Amino acid sequence: MPVKMNMCYEERLRRLGLTTLEKRRIIGDLIETFKIVTNRKNIDSRQFFTVRKSLHELRGHRYTLYKPRCHLSVRQHFFSHRVINSWNSLPDDVVSAISVNSFKSRADKCSDWGI
């Protein structure tokens, strides 16, 4: 099906069955975060994130990440800082997936990524 060039960006994406670049970037960040937090990459997760270890925490999931304050505006755009709100907004059944493919399919179905 040809796409007319005079359509707006959102309309072209809808007709082609694609998501926005912003959402694709966020889901890519979430997949990398899943791999790091669940030790599926040979990277020490403590280099990027601090997992909250509170037994009395009623909100969130077992991989809820602590978000430190930024004193420099440049820091807000680092991977280890920009992904935290989206990650923490995911439901427990998504972050407790047993594989990367399972995480991807569950995350695709979830619409609340903190955007």
Phi, psi and omega in degrees: 000117179292146180251128179287139183283347181271006176279154177286165183304312182297321179294317178299317178298317180298316181292329179271352180075032181249163174257168181290158178300322179300314180292323177294323177294319181295315180295326175296317176297319180294322178296316178296321178297317178302315180297320182288312185294325182265015175059038175269354174243154180277057182228137176286116184297337180292344175290335183249318191227158170239117179278132178291131181243067181244124178283341184260005181288124182265339181254156175092191181236182186289346177252028179298130184262143176278135179252108179286159177288148177255127176265342177241139181292336179297323182299331182297339183263357177292147179307313185293350179250320186288337185274346190296314181299317179294318179297313182293339180277351179289146176287161184299323181294337178282311184286343179265020178298152184270347179214168179294318179296321177296318177299315181301312183292322178291321180291325177296325180284336180278130183261348184260093178251018179074028180278000000 
